[in-house]
C-alpha cells in the first residue's frame, strides 16, 4: 500500500566558517564539535550537501529521493515541470560573528553559460543583530568597472558601498548582481535559489589559521556586478500585522511572507500549485495538516507538500514563520 505524503522536517547541516559565531547555541542548536558554526543549512538539495528527512517513514531519505518518489505531489506541477527532481531553493541561518566577504552572485544566464549551476538571488530576514551591526548592499554612488577595479586594488572599496544599520525584523532582498556583505553581529535567515556560487571581491585581508588568505574572484565579480547605485535604502519596507499574512518579498524565484502569530491561524493552499516551506525564526508551535500535528521551533524548516490544502498553525504563546513558496 502506498504511503501518503506528510509535512517533512529535516536534519540540518553545520558549516564551520572563519567568520562564524556561537549564537546558534542560544537557539538550542547543538553543532559541536565545530568551533565556529557560521551557517546552518536547514533545507538543501545541493549535490553532496543534501539535508535528510528527520520525521516519519521517509526519515533518512534525501529531498531528491522524496522528489523522485512523489514528483509534483511534493512540489507542484509547474515546479516539477521547470526543475524536475531538483528542489529550487536553499534555506539557511547565518551567524556572522565577524564581517563576511564583500561579494556578488551571478544571475541564471551567467551561471548557465559558465556551467556554474543556478544563479543566486536571495533574501535576508534579520533574526538578531548587535546594536552596531551593519549590512552592505549595493553601491552608494554611480560607479563603473574601472573605479571598482582601482578601489579593490587600493583596499578602499568600502567607501563606495551602501552600508546600513540593521535591527531584528529587517528584511533585505539581494538580487543577483548586487554587491553585498553581512556585517559583524548579524544573524539572518537566508532564502535563496539553490546555488552555492559566490564571487568574492574583497575579504578584509584576513587570513586563516594557516596564515592564508581566502581566494578572491575579482574578474568574475566584475562581469556580473550591477553598478546601479541604491536610490535610498536597500531594506524591504513592510508593515507587520500580527496574526495576518504579511508579504515580504515576491520575485520570480520565490515568494516570502511573514506569519507573526499569537493565536491560531488557518491557511488554505488548495489553489496554490507549489510546496510551502515554513522557516521558524522565533518561538515555537504546531502545524496541523494532512492528518498530522507536528511541532516546529526556532531554527527549523518544515516542508508542506503541494497536495496540502488546509493548514492550522498553533503558536506556543508566539511564533514567527517565514512562509515560502513559488
C-alpha positions, 0 to 999 in steps of 0.5 A: 500500500502506498504511503501518503505524503506528510509535512517533512522536517529535516536534519540540518547541516553545520558549516564551520566558517572563519567568520562564524559565531556561537549564537546558534547555541542560544537557539538550542542548536547543538553543532559541536564539535565545530568551533565556529558554526557560521551557517546552518543549512536547514533545507538543501538539495545541493549535490553532496550537501543534501539535508535528510528527512528527520520525521516519519517513514521517509526519515533518512531519505534525501529531498531528491529521493522524496522528489523522485518518489512523489514528483509534483505531489511534493512540489507542484506541477509547474515546479516539477515541470521547470526543475524536475527532481531538483528542489529550487531553493536553499534555506539557511541561518547565518551567524556572522560573528565577524564581517563576511566577504564583500561579494556578488552572485551571478544571475541564471544566464551567467551561471548557465553559460559558465556551467556554474549551476543556478544563479543566486538571488536571495533574501535576508530576514534579520533574526538578531543583530548587535546594536552596531551591526551593519549590512552592505548592499549595493553601491552608494554612488554611480560607479563603473568597472574601472573605479571598482577595479582601482578601489579593490586594488587600493583596499578602499572599496568600502567607501563606495558601498551602501552600508546600513544599520540593521535591527531584528525584523529587517528584511533585505532582498539581494538580487543577483548582481548586487554587491553585498556583505553581512556585517559583524553581529548579524544573524539572518535567515537566508532564502535563496535559489539553490546555488552555492556560487559566490564571487568574492571581491574583497575579504578584509585581508584576513587570513586563516589559521594557516596564515592564508588568505581566502581566494578572491574572484575579482574578474568574475565579480566584475562581469556580473556586478550591477553598478546601479547605485541604491536610490535610498535604502536597500531594506524591504519596507513592510508593515507587520500585522500580527496574526495576518499574512504579511508579504515580504518579498515576491520575485520570480524565484520565490515568494516570502511572507511573514506569519507573526502569530499569537493565536491560531491561524488557518491557511488554505493552499488548495489553489496554490500549485507549489510546496510551502516551506515554513522557516521558524525564526522565533518561538515555537508551535504546531502545524496541523495538516494532512492528518498530522500535528507536528511541532516546529521551533526556532531554527527549523524548516518544515516542508508542506507538500503541494497536495496540502490544502488546509493548514492550522498553525498553533503558536506556543504563546508566539511564533514567527514563520517565514512562509515560502513558496513559488 
